[in-house]
Amino acid sequence: MTQKIAILGASGYTGAELARIIATHPEMEITALSGDRKAGMRMGDVFPHLRHMGLPDLVKIEEIDFSAIDLAFCALPHATSQAVITELPRDLKVVDLSADFRLRDAAEYEKWYGKPHAAMDLQAEAVYGLTEFYRDELKTARLCAGTGCNAAAGQYAIRPLIEAGVIDLDEIVIDLKAGVSGAGRALKENLLHAELAGGTMPYSAGGKHRHLGEFDQEFSKAAGRPVRVQFTPHLMPFNRGILATVYVRGTPEDIHAALVARYENEVFLEVLPFGQLASTRSIAGSNFVHLGVIGDRLPGRAVVTVALDNLTKGSSGQAIQNANLMLGLPETLGLMLAPVFP
């Protein structure tokens, strides 16, 4: 039976990416798209690349009949998302792409997002959406909390190494380059072409980036003790993609072997042969992740690289992967998209 799908916040980049992929999903049908400020418009007029997909027009959220929906994707801003989800039917399956349900501790949410959490009853039932590490829980979940795109990249590189005990937990540095679509579609001066093209810059440096909350939570859980990493993201003048370069202390060959062992049966995660490094060119527009490991000239140190598409595996693609599990569908259904190259 085809699953009826609503996408809330379909006028943003992650909403459009959801629509692009689900439009050809064999077991999902998009029956409602919301975009309050663009309500009444055709999706193909908001995003011309979706003009040919036969999508419904955008409406306001209150116009949607959720009794006819099997699962809703919520691609709304932080804080807005929890307010909307609170009003949805409690038997409706929801995959949230915002940060509202990622952090289990209310104090941590307020610390990183600057305001108290207003729906802790829902937070208690949310399952963190890093699919390969929460697969069993997601199969029975009603509410999925999608990961941050940077947080996903860093965790794919580091989490198996913590679990395998092959790195020094007190010497982890993540240097990350992110495409500009990760900053959203709203007009911002620093994202204008003349401000961004031809250069790059770090942002939220010095331990200020909100995705550090996810790193703290998930790495500490994996280690069984507090783990804090150094993380600096950089805004890059390309549209989509994340490349994380992770510096760790440990034996490079053991680190590579730990990643191979953890991901050998994972369809979407590919560990490259030792000495090869990941590139955003190789995964663009897909749900695949590439990881590479190389030794450093300093003995006992290694460099781990991970590349993923921030809009696909870092957000909307992973959201669909989680929705497949929640709906009892094959996990990879609709997601075996070949990367776009060149």
N, C-alpha and C positions, 0 to 999 in steps of 0.2 A: 504494500500500500504506500502510495506517495505521501511523504511527510510535508505538511503545510508549514511554510516558513514566513516569519515576519522579520524584517531588518529595521530596527529603530536607530535613527541617525544615519540614514543611507546617503545623505548628501556630503559626507566627509570621505576622506581617502579610504579608511578601513571599511566603511559601509559600501563604497563602490567596489572594493576588492572582494567583499563578500558576495555582492551581486554578480560580479564577473564570473566567479567560480561556480556559485550555486546555479546560475542560469543554465549550465550544461550538466549539472549533477543528475544522475539517472534516478535517484530516489527522493529528491527534494524539489518542491515547487514554491517559488516565491509568490505569495498571495498578498503581501502588504509591505509597503515601503514608507517609512516616515521621514520627514525632513521639515520640521515646523516652519522654518523661515522660507522654505521653497515649496510649501504645500500647494498642490494644484498644478505643479509643473510636471512635465514628462521627464522620466529619468534620462532619456536620451538627449534632452536639451541641457540638463545639468552636466552630464558626462557623455559627450558625443561618441566615445568609443563603445558605449553600451546601447547605442541607438538601434542595433539590429537584434537585440536579445528578447524582445517581446515582454518587457517588464511592466508592471503596473505603475500608475502615476504616483507621485509622492502625496502623502496625506499627513494630517496631524495625528499624533499618537491616539488622542481620544476618539478618533474616527474609526479605529481598528476594532473589529469584533474578535477578541482574543479567544472566544469559545470555539472558533474555527481554526485555531492555530495550534500546531503540535510543538513548535519550538520557536523561541524568539532570540535573535541576536541583538544585543544592546551595544551599539557603537556610539554612545553618547559621552560627553565630557565627564570627568571626575565630579563627584557630588551630585550632578544632575542624574547620573545613572542610578544611584541608590534610591533617590526620591521616586524615580519612575518605576523601578523594579518593585518597590514597596507596594505600589498600587496595582500591580499585575496579579492575576489569579494565582493562588498559591499552589495549584496543581500544574501550572505551566512550566515546562522546561525552559531554562534561560542560560545562554552563554553570554557573559558580560565581558566586553573588551576593555573596559576602563580599569582604573586602579582601585575601585571602591571595595572590592572584596578579596584583594590579594594578601593583605596583611592581617594575620589572625589576632594580633594584639591591638586593642583600641588605642592605647597610648602611642604605639608605633605609628598607627595611621595618622593620628593628630600631629605627631612630631614631623612626619614627612610631608603631609598635605595641608597642614595649617588650620585644620578645623576638626571638631569632634565628629566621629562617625555617628550617623543618625539611624543606622539599621543593623545593629549588632545581632539582632535575632536572625537576620538573614546571613550575616557573616558566619555565624556558627554552623550553618549547613553548607557553605560554599566549599567547593573542592578546587584546589589550585590547579591551573590548567597546563602544567608542563607535562604533556601527554605521556612521554616515555617513562616518567617517574611516578605518575599517578593514574596509570591506566585502569587498574582494578577499581579504584574509588570512583573514577569518572563513569564507569559502566552503570553505576547505580545512583549517580548524582542527579539532583534536580537543578542545582545552580552551579555553574562553572565560572571561576574567576580567571580570566585570561591573563597570561603573564605580560610583563613589559617586554618590548622587543629587545632592548639591551640586556635585560635580565635573562631572557631566554638564551641569548648568545653566550653570555658569560657562564651560565650554568651548564650548558652543553659541553663546554671545555673543561670546567673545573669539578663539577659534582662527582663524576666517576672517579676522579683522582683522589678526592677526599674519601670516598667510600672504599677505595682500594688501599688507602694508606701509603701512597707513593710520593707525596709531596709534603713539604714543610708548610703547615697551616698558617704560620705567622709571616710568610713571605710570598704573598700573592699580589701581583700587579696586573690590572686589566687596562690596556690602552685600546680604546674603541673608536672606530670611524663610522659615522652614520650618515645615510642619505637624508636629504632635506625633507622628504615626505614624512619622516618621523616626527617633524615639528607640527604636522597638521596642515589644514587648508586655509586657515584664517590669515588675513592680510597682516603681515608684520614687517616693519621696516628692515630688520636685519636679514630677512629672507628674500628681499627684492633681488633680482638678478644682478644689478650693478653692485649691490652690497656683498653678495656671496660668491659670484662667479670669479674664478681665477685665484681663489684663496681658500684658506680654511682657518678655523679657530676652535679652541677648546671652549666648553661651556659647562656650567655647574661643577667646576673643578673644586678641589679642596674638600672632598667628602660631602658635597651638597646635593648630588643628583638623587632624585627620589627613588630610583631603582636600587640604590644601596639598601633600602629597607628590605627588598626581596632577597638580595644577596645575603644580608645578615640573617634573615629568617631561615632561608633554605640551606645555606652552608652550615649554619650552626646546628640545624636539625640533622643534617647528614653526618656531621662530625661528633655529635653528642656533647659538644662544648662550644662556647662562643668562638666564632670566626669572623674576623673583620678584614676586608680586602681594600686595597688602594685602587680607585677607579676614576679614570678621566676620559670622558667622551669628547669627540671632536665632530663638528658639523662640516660635512663635505659638500662640494658643489656638484653632486650627482643626485638623481631623483630617488633611487631606491637601493637598498642594500646596506648590510652591516658587516664590517670586518673587525673582529676583536683579536688583538695580539696579546697573549697572556704570558707573563713571565713568572716562572715558578722554580723552586729549588727541589731537585730530585734527579734521578737517573733518567735521561731522555728515552732510552729503550724501554724502561719499565713503564714510563708514562704513556708511550705509544701503545704498548701491549695492553695496558689497562683500558684505554679507550676502545681498542679493537675488541676486547673481550666484552665490554659493556654494550657495544652497539652492533655486534656482528649479526644480530637478527632484526635490527631496526631498518625498515624500508627507507625511511627518509633521512637517516644519518649515515654518512659515508666517511670513514676514516681513510685518508689517503696513505699511500705507502710512505714509510719513514723517510724523511728528508724533503717531501713535497709539501707545499704550503697552499692554503686555501685562497680563493679569489672570488670576489663578488660577481665577476663576469660569468662564472660557471653555474650560478644558482639563481640568477635574476628571473623573477616572475614565477618561481616554483616553490614547492613546499620542502625542497631538499636542503640539507645542511652539509657542508664539507668541513672536515677538521684535518689539520696537518700538524705534525710535530717535527722539530729539528733540535739538535743539540746546540749549545752555545760554546763560545771559545773559553768561557769560564767553567771549570770543571764542576760537575754536579748541578748544573743549571740547564733548563730547557725552555724553549719557546713553543707555545701552542697557539695555532691560529684557527679561527672558526669564522665561516662566512655563511650568512643566511639573508634572505630577503625580508626586510623589516615589515613589509605589508602582507607577506604571505606566511611563511613559517613563524615569523616574529609576531604575527597578529591574526589576520583573517583566515589564513590557511590552517593554522593550528586551531583556531576556533571551530572550523568545520571538521577537522580531525576529531576534536573533542565531542562535537555534536553527533558525529557518526556513532561514537561509542555510546553516548547517552540515549540514542534512538535505536540501539541494537543493530546498527548497520555495520558492514565491513569498514574497518578504520580508514583504509586508504581510498574509499569510494569517492570519485569525483576529484581526486587530488593528484593523480599521476600525470601532472602537467610537465611537459618538457621545459627546461629553462630556455629563456629567450636569448639568442646569441646571433650576431654580435650586439 
